[in-house]
């Protein structure tokens, strides 16, 4: 641990200590800030760009906690890691880089952060924006120059979206460079809404139940990819980027048509979020709470070899009567013609005492509950 780490760790605020404890893997419960009341304006922090807005402080605290929580839950960053942040010039990657740099300052572990951008030579791309911003912030960076734009234009038919082919070429170049410089983790700026949108795209159009995992080993096993913004809502990133005034570079320079399917999914998610603010959070929680036996993937769960494990205890039907029909066939099958029935008494009437007062008292003390045989069904 460097001297700057030691000095800063001695002057941590309560919130910073809370985040540091999370990064250490301690059992710390994250609590969301209440909606009523705002923290008072205070002195600007050196990483806050002089912003003293109470609303910004509250938002910043929320995002930092959510990122640290994701890092802890999926063990995204470890001591000695070199984290390569893929920065495109969009709001997501700027926010990711900003928060990781803060965590690097206060973390009880030592890791490095380096920014890498792939200049794909799209017409009109402002090549000076990222180098100027990163240099002014004192952030170590690489700008990789490669004309993948011309390649995409040559292989994608006119009128089709370039996004898929462009993304594949970009990933291949960036992942190879991560190995070249010895980066141990590749950080991507995908947020919670991106993960949900991918889930629904695969569900509606791909016939598969999958999304973007917060942490992934690449197919060639050469890189570990992490998504520290996995718990962060896009609307919060938009607000954060507006406060920070990042020099956003729009992703419409190549003239490509917008990916209409993803755009429709994103519109659907925004409508749900506006009408039901907790729905997206619930859906993301569902991705972390999968019950394989309740789905239909035979490779994920062994449906073929399910077997009964009954004991000798007999459970009689609780009711008034059982009617049996075509009893000769029942008899041939070896099934009972007159199955036994036990009394169904919702009032819990005590045996030998039929008084109304006793029934009322017993009902009050012991509210009736319908017996559950298989709660999973």
MIVOGU-259952 format. One record per residue: x, y, z of N, C-alpha, C in turn; residue in three letters. Coordinates in steps of 0.05 Angstrom, whole numbers, plus 5000, padded with zeros to 4 digits. Layout:
<seros>
XYZXYZXYZALA ...
</seros>
This chain:
<seros>
501749765000500050005000501850255000UNK 501250444982502950684980502350875002UNK 504151085005503751285026501251435022UNK 500451494997498051634992495551475001UNK 495751204997493551035007493351055037UNK 495651045051495651045080494651315090UNK 495551535078494651805087491651835083UNK 490651745060487851775055486151605072UNK 487151355078485551165094485251275123UNK 487151445132486951555158484951775160UNK 484151885137482252115137479652045123UNK 478851795124476451715110473951815125UNK 471951885109469351955121467951695128UNK 465751715142464151475149463351325124UNK 462351475103461551345078463851205064UNK 466151345064468451225051469350965065UNK 469250975092469950735107468050505102UNK 465450575099463350385092464050245066UNK 464750405046465350295019467850135021UNK 469850225036472350075038471849805051UNK 470049795071469349535084468049345064UNK 466449455047465049295026467149175008UNK 469049334999471149244980472949034993UNK 473049035020474648835034473048575036UNK 470448585029468848345031467448305058UNK 467448515074466148495100463148485097UNK 461748365116458848345115457648605123UNK 457248785104456149045109453549065094UNK 451449155107448849185094448649455081UNK 448049455055447649705040444849795045UNK 444550055051441850165055441650405036UNK 439350415022438950635004438150875020UNK 439051115010438351365023435351415020UNK 434151535040431351605038430851825017UNK 428351845008427752044988427152315001UNK 426452325026425752575038428252695051UNK 428652955046430953085058433453055041UNK 435053265039437553255024439853325042UNK 442153205037444453275053445253565048UNK 446253705068446953985064449354015045UNK 449554245032451854295015454354305033UNK 456554195023458954195038461354265021UNK 463654245032466054325018466554124995UNK 467554224972467954044949470253844955UNK 469853594947471953394948473753424924UNK 476253334926478053374904477253224879UNK 475653014882474752864858471852944850UNK 470853164861468053244854467953464835UNK 470253554824470253784805468954034816UNK 469154064843468054314855465054314857UNK 463654094853460754084854459954074884UNK 458254254892457454254921454454204924UNK 453054144902450154094904449553854922UNK 447653894940446853674957445653444942UNK 444153504921442953294905445153124891UNK 447253264882449453124869450852944890UNK 451353044914452652884934451152634940UNK 448452654941446852424947446952214925UNK 446852314900447052144877449852004875UNK 451852164880454552064879455051834900UNK 454051894924454251694945452851434937UNK 450451454925448951224917450551054896UNK 451551194875452951054854455550924864UNK 456951054881459450944892458850694908UNK 456750694924455950464939455050234922UNK 453550294901452550084883454949944868UNK 456850104860459149994846460849824865UNK 461349924889462849774908461449514916UNK 458849524918457249284924457549074902UNK 457449164877457748974854460548854854UNK 462549024859465348924860465648714882UNK 464448764905464648574927463148314921UNK 460648344911458948104906460247914886UNK 461548014866462547844845465647834845UNK 466847944866469847944868471048034842UNK 470248274833471148374808474048474808UNK 474848594830477548714832478948604856UNK 481448524852483048414874485648564877UNK 486948514899489548654905491548594883UNK 492748804872494748774851493648774823UNK 491048804819489848804793490649054777UNK 490849024751491049254732488449254717UNK 486749454722484149464710484149644685UNK 483649524662483549684637480649764632UNK 480050024634477350124630477050204600UNK 475250064587474650124559472950374558UNK 474050594548472550844547471950924519UNK 469350964514468451014487467951314482UNK 467651464504466851744502463951784509UNK 462551564516459751574524459451614554UNK 457051674563456451734591457151504609UNK 456651254600457051014616460050974623UNK 461750984603464550934607465851164623UNK 464951404618466051634634465351594663UNK 462851524669461951484697463451254710UNK 463851034695465250804705468150884713UNK 469451024695472251104700472451284724UNK 470551474726470551674748470251534775UNK 468451344777467951204802470251014809UNK 471350874790473550694795475950844805UNK 476451084794478651244804478351334833UNK 475851394840475251454868475751214886UNK 474750984878475050744894478050674897UNK 479550724876482450664877483750834899UNK 482751074903483951254923483351154952UNK 480951044956480150974983480250684990UNK 480750514969480550224973482750124992UNK 482049925008484149805026485949615011UNK 485349574985487149414968488349594947UNK 490549494935491949664915491349554887UNK 490349724870489949644842490349894824UNK 491049844799491550064780489250084761UNK 488850334750486750384731488050524706UNK 487550414683488550534658486150544639UNK 485950774625483750814605484750744577UNK 483150604562483850534535481450584516UNK 482050734495480050794474480950684447UNK 479050584432479650494405478550704385UNK 480250854372479351044352478950894326UNK 476450844318475750684295475550834269UNK 476351094271476551264247473851314234UNK 471851344250469251424239469351714230UNK 468051774208468152054198467052244219UNK 468452454224467552664243468252604271UNK 469652384277470352324305472252534316UNK 471552664338473352874349475752754364UNK 477852704350480152554361481452694385UNK 481052954387482453104408481053094435UNK 478453014436476853034460477952864482UNK 478152604477478952414499481852464508UNK 483852494490486552544500486652794517UNK 485253004509485353254525484153214553UNK 481753084554480453044579482052864598UNK 483152644587484652454604487252574613UNK 488552734596490952874605490453074626UNK 488253234623487553434643486953314670UNK 485753074670485152934694487452774706UNK 489652764691491952604700491452304700UNK 489852214681489151934679490951794658UNK 492451594665494051454645492251324624UNK 493051344599491251244578492851154553UNK 491450994537492350924510490050984490UNK 490751094467488851124445489850934423UNK 488250734416488950544395487550634369UNK 489150674348488050764323487950534303UNK 485550484293485150254275482650314258UNK 482850304232480650374214478750134211UNK 477350074232475349854230472749954217UNK 472450224215470050334202469850254173UNK 472150264159472150184131471549894127UNK 472549724146472049444145469049384148UNK 467849514168464949484173463349574149UNK 464049794138462549894114462649704091UNK 464949554089465249374066463849114070UNK 463249034095462048764099459048784106UNK 458149014115455349034123453749144100UNK 451549014091449949114069448749384075UNK 448349544054447249814056444549804070UNK 444149984089441649994103441449834128UNK 443349644132443449484156445049624178UNK 444449554203445849684225448749584227UNK 450549764233453449694235454149594263UNK 452349634282453149604310454349334317UNK 453249114307454148844315456948794305UNK 457448844279460048794267462148984279UNK 461349234283463149434295463949354323UNK 462049254339462549164366464448934367UNK 464148734349465848504349468748574343UNK 469148754323471848834316473048994339UNK 471449164352472549324374473349144397UNK 471648954404472348774426474848614421UNK 475148514397477548354390480048514394UNK 480048764385482448934387483049004416UNK 480949074431481349154459482248924477UNK 481048684473481748454489484548364484UNK 485448374459488148314452490148504465UNK 489348764465491148964477491348934507UNK 489148844520489248804549491348594556UNK 491548384540493548184545496348294540UNK 496548454519499148574511500348744533UNK 498748904547499749084567499748954595UNK 498648714597498548574623496248654641UNK 494148764630491748834646490348574654UNK 489748554680488548314691485548314690UNK 484248544688481348574686480648774664UNK 478648724649477648904629474849004638UNK 474649264644472249374655470549504633UNK 468049414631466149514611463949684624UNK 462849874609460950064621458049984620UNK 457449724616454649644615453349674643UNK 450949784644449549824669447149634671UNK 445649674693443349494699441449474676UNK 440749704664438749714642439749574617UNK 442349594612443549444589443249144593UNK 443749054618443548774624440648674620UNK 438748834630435848754626435048764597UNK 435948964582435248984554436348744539UNK 438748654545439948424532438248174539UNK 437348154564435747924572433147914555UNK 431848134551429348134536429848104506UNK 432048204496432748154468433047854462UNK 434447724480434847434477432247284481UNK 430547384499428047254505426047274481UNK 425847524471423947584449424947494422UNK 427547514417428547474390430647254387UNK 431747164410433946964408433146694418UNK 430846664430429946404440431746294462UNK 432946474478434646384500434246564524UNK 434846444547434446584573437246654583UNK 438246884573440946974582441147274579UNK 443047384594443447674594446447724593UNK 447347944605450247994608451047944637UNK 452947764641453747714669455447944679UNK 455348004705457048214716460048144714UNK 460747894712463547804710463647564691UNK 465547564673465647364652468447294644UNK 469047044640471546954628471146934598UNK 472747074583472447074554472646794542UNK 471446754519471346484507474146364504UNK 476146524498478846424494480346404521UNK 478946484543480146464570482546644574UNK 482746854557485047034559484447284575UNK 481947344580481147584594478847534613UNK 478847684635476547684653475147964649UNK 472647954641471148204637469448264661UNK 469348514669467648594692465848824684UNK 463548834697461649054693460949174720UNK 462549344730462149464757459549634759UNK 458349714737455949874738453449694737UNK 453749434742451549244739449149314756UNK 449549444779447349504797446249794793UNK 447449944774446850224771444750264749UNK 442750424755440650484736441550694715UNK 440750664691441650854670440751144676UNK 438351184687437451454693439351594713UNK 440451444731442351554750444951634737UNK 445851474717448251534702447851784686UNK 445551814674444952064659445152304676UNK 443952294700444052514718446852574727UNK 448352364733451152394742452852524721UNK 452652424696454152534674453552834669UNK 450952904673450153184669451453364691UNK 451553264715452853414737455853444731UNK 457153234723460053234719460853364693UNK 458953404675459553534649461753394634UNK 461553134632463452974616463353064587UNK 465553064573465553134544464552904527UNK 461852864527460652634514461052644484UNK 461852414473462052384444459752214435UNK 457852314418455552154410456351914393UNK 454751694395455251454380453451444355UNK 453551664340451951664315453651774292UNK 456351764296458151884276458251724250UNK 457851454252458151294228455751294210UNK 453651424218451251434201449651174202UNK 450250994220448850734222446050774231UNK 444250604221441550604231441550514260UNK 439750614276439550534303438650244304UNK 439650094323438749814327435849824337UNK 434049784319431249824325430149634347UNK 431049384346430049194366430949284394UNK 433449354398434449444424433049704432UNK 432649884412431350134419428450094429UNK 427049904417424349834426424349724454UNK 426349544459426549434486427149654507UNK 428949834500429650054518427150234524UNK 425650284503423150444507421250294525UNK 420950034522419249874539420149894568UNK 422749874573423849884600423350154612UNK 423650374597423250644607420250684615UNK 418450574598415650604604414950454630UNK 416050214633415550064658416650214682UNK 419050324678420350464701418750714709UNK 417650844689416051084696413451014710UNK 412150794700409650714712409950554738UNK 412050404740412550234763415450254771UNK 416250454787419050514793420650284804UNK 419450084816421049864828421149614810UNK 419849634787419749394770422449304760UNK 424049494750426649414739428449294760UNK 428349414784429949304806429149014812UNK 426548964811425448704817426348504795UNK 426248594770427048424748430048354750UNK 431748544757434548494759435048294783UNK 433548334804433748144827433047864818UNK 431147844799430347574790432747434775UNK 434447594762436747474748438747364768UNK 438547444793440347344814438947134831UNK 436547064824434946874840433646664822UNK 435246514808434246324788433646054801UNK 431345944794430545684804430445484780UNK 432645344775432745174751430544964749UNK 429544864772427444664772424744774764UNK 424545044763422045164755422045264726UNK 424245204712424345274683424045014667UNK 425145014643424744774626427344694611UNK 429644764622432144694609433144424619UNK 433044224603433743954611436743924616UNK 438344114605441244104611441844234638UNK 440044394647440544544672439444394696UNK 437344234691436044084714435343804704UNK 435743604720435243324713432343254718UNK 430643324699427843254701427342954697UNK 429042824682428642544674428742354698UNK 430442414717430842224739429542314765UNK 427442474764425942544787424542294798UNK 424642244824423342004836421842084861UNK 419841934868418341974892419941894917UNK 419342024938420641954964418541964986UNK 416441804982414141805001414741625025UNK 413541705048413641545072411041395075UNK 410741245097408241085101406041245114UNK 406441495121404341655133402141705113UNK 399641645121397441685103396141955109UNK 395742115088394442365091391642355078UNK 389542345094386842325083385842585072UNK 384142575052382942815041381242945062UNK 381543205065379943355084377643485069UNK 375243385076372843485062370343355073UNK 368143385057365643275065365043005054UNK 365842955029365142705016366842664991UNK 367142414982368442354957366542174941UNK 365842264917364142104899365941934881UNK 365341684878366841504861365041414838UNK 366141404813364641324790366041114774UNK 364540954759365640734744367540564762UNK 366340474784367940354805369140084797UNK 367939954777369139704768371939754756UNK 372139974741374740044729376740124751UNK 375740274770377540344793378640094806UNK 376839894810377639654823379639494807UNK 379339504780381239364763384039494765UNK 384039754768386639904771387839874799UNK 386339754817387339714844387039964861UNK 385340144852384840394867382440364885UNK 382440504908380140474927377540574916UNK 375440424921372740504912371540714931UNK 372040684956370940864976373340984993UNK 374741174982377041294997376041425023UNK 377641405044376841515070377041825069UNK 375341945085375242245087375542325116UNK 377042535121377142645148375842915149UNK 374842985172373143225176374743475169UNK 373443655155374543915149373144125166UNK 374444225186373144405205374644665207UNK 373944875192375345125193375145275219UNK 373245195236372845325261374445195284UNK 375844975277377444835297375644755321UNK 373344635314371444555335372744345353UNK 372744395379374044205397372243955400UNK 373543725400372143475403370743465430UNK 368143405429366543375453365543635464UNK 366043855451365044115461364044275437UNK 361344285434360144405411359044685417UNK 359844805439358745065446359745275427UNK 357945465420358745685402360945855414UNK 360845895440362846065453365645945451UNK 365645685454368245545452369345565424UNK 367545545404368445555376369545835370UNK 368146045380369146315375371846365388UNK 372146275413374646325427376946175413UNK 376345925405378445765392379245885365UNK 377245985351377746105325379446355327UNK 378946505348380446755353383346695360UNK 383746485377386446425386388046285364UNK 386746125347388045965327386746015300UNK 387646225286386446285259387046045240UNK 385045985224385245755207387145805184UNK 388845605179390645615156390245365138UNK 389945415112389645195094392145045092UNK 392144775096394644615095395844625067UNK 398544655066400044655041401644405039UNK 401144255017402544005013405144044999UNK 405044194977407544254962407644544956UNK 409044704971409144994968410545084942UNK 412044904929413444984904411644984880UNK 409344854881407544834859405645074858UNK 
</seros>
